[in-house]
Amino acid sequence: MRRLAASFLALLAWPLAPMAMAAGPSDYTVLIISRERLEVGTPCEIGLYMQDQLVGRLFQEQSMSFNLPPGQVSIRLRTLPGAAPGCEQGMGAPNATNIALRAGQIQKYRVVNGLNGLYLTPAALNYPD
């Protein structure tokens, strides 16, 4: 009886197996945003907005990574109110940083503070070969 039930279930699942294998893994890209250096002289946390939605908070000496589909992504940075004294909601970056993502690529950017506020600049991955 058990063999018959197992055979019946295997027969029912057989048409689904090729469809699951045909889908396979989708291509994606890895985007790393870091605040590892002391180039941003504020103890406040920095809000990371992708497509105008808050997706993360960067603290000092921290980095975040995202698995994203290929294409364009718009990123804005803004200081957020937090536990550190003097941290108020800051103005967001006036212009978003647009990054072109290609499948299978790893891109790293670091947060920098300039005359026009916070922005992203490309950074080396520094992974051993």
C-alpha positions in Angstrom: 0.0 0.0 0.0 2.8 2.4 0.9 4.6 1.6 -2.4 1.4 2.3 -4.3 0.9 5.6 -2.6 4.5 6.6 -3.1 4.3 5.7 -6.8 1.1 7.6 -7.2 2.6 10.8 -5.6 5.7 10.5 -7.8 3.5 10.2 -10.9 1.6 13.3 -9.9 4.8 15.3 -9.2 6.5 14.2 -12.4 5.1 17.0 -14.7 6.1 19.7 -12.1 9.7 18.7 -11.9 10.8 19.9 -15.4 9.1 23.3 -14.9 11.0 23.9 -11.6 14.3 23.0 -13.2 13.6 25.2 -16.3 13.1 28.3 -14.2 16.6 28.1 -12.6 18.2 30.8 -10.6 17.7 34.4 -11.8 20.6 36.8 -12.4 21.2 39.5 -9.9 23.8 42.0 -8.9 25.3 42.8 -5.5 25.4 46.4 -4.4 27.4 47.3 -1.3 27.0 50.7 0.5 29.6 51.4 3.2 30.3 54.0 5.8 33.5 52.3 6.9 35.8 55.3 6.6 35.6 58.4 8.7 34.7 60.6 5.8 31.3 61.5 7.3 32.0 63.4 10.4 28.7 62.9 12.1 27.6 60.4 14.8 24.1 60.4 13.3 22.8 57.4 11.4 22.3 57.8 7.7 19.1 56.7 6.0 19.6 54.9 2.7 16.7 55.4 0.3 16.3 53.3 -2.9 13.6 54.4 -5.3 12.5 56.9 -2.5 11.9 54.2 0.1 13.9 53.8 3.3 15.7 50.5 2.9 18.4 50.8 5.6 20.2 52.8 8.3 24.0 53.1 8.2 25.8 53.7 11.4 29.5 54.5 11.7 31.9 51.8 10.5 29.0 49.8 9.0 28.2 48.6 5.5 25.1 47.1 3.9 24.7 44.8 0.9 21.7 44.3 -1.4 21.0 41.6 -4.0 19.2 43.5 -6.7 17.9 42.7 -10.2 19.8 44.3 -13.1 18.8 47.8 -14.2 18.9 51.4 -12.9 18.5 52.1 -9.2 18.1 55.6 -7.7 19.7 56.1 -4.2 19.4 59.1 -1.8 21.0 59.6 1.5 19.7 61.5 4.5 20.7 61.9 8.2 18.1 60.5 10.5 17.1 61.4 14.0 18.6 59.0 16.5 20.0 58.4 20.0 23.1 60.5 19.4 22.8 64.1 20.7 22.3 66.7 18.0 20.9 64.3 15.4 18.0 65.8 13.7 16.2 64.9 10.5 18.5 66.3 7.8 17.8 67.4 4.3 18.2 64.6 1.8 20.7 64.7 -1.0 19.4 67.2 -3.5 20.1 64.8 -6.4 19.8 61.1 -6.3 22.7 58.9 -7.3 21.7 56.7 -10.2 23.6 53.5 -10.5 23.4 51.1 -13.4 23.4 47.5 -12.2 24.5 44.6 -14.4 23.9 41.0 -13.7 26.7 39.1 -12.0 28.5 42.2 -10.9 29.5 43.3 -7.4 29.6 47.1 -7.0 30.8 48.9 -3.9 30.1 52.6 -3.0 31.0 54.6 0.1 29.3 57.5 1.7 31.1 60.8 1.5 30.2 64.2 2.9 30.7 67.1 0.4 29.7 70.7 0.0 26.2 69.7 -1.2 25.7 67.1 1.5 26.0 63.4 1.5 26.7 61.4 -1.7 28.0 58.1 -2.9 31.4 57.5 -4.6 32.7 54.3 -6.1 35.0 52.3 -3.9 37.4 49.4 -4.4 36.2 46.0 -3.3 39.6 45.1 -1.7 39.0 41.4 -1.8 42.0 39.1 -1.8 42.6 37.3 -5.1 
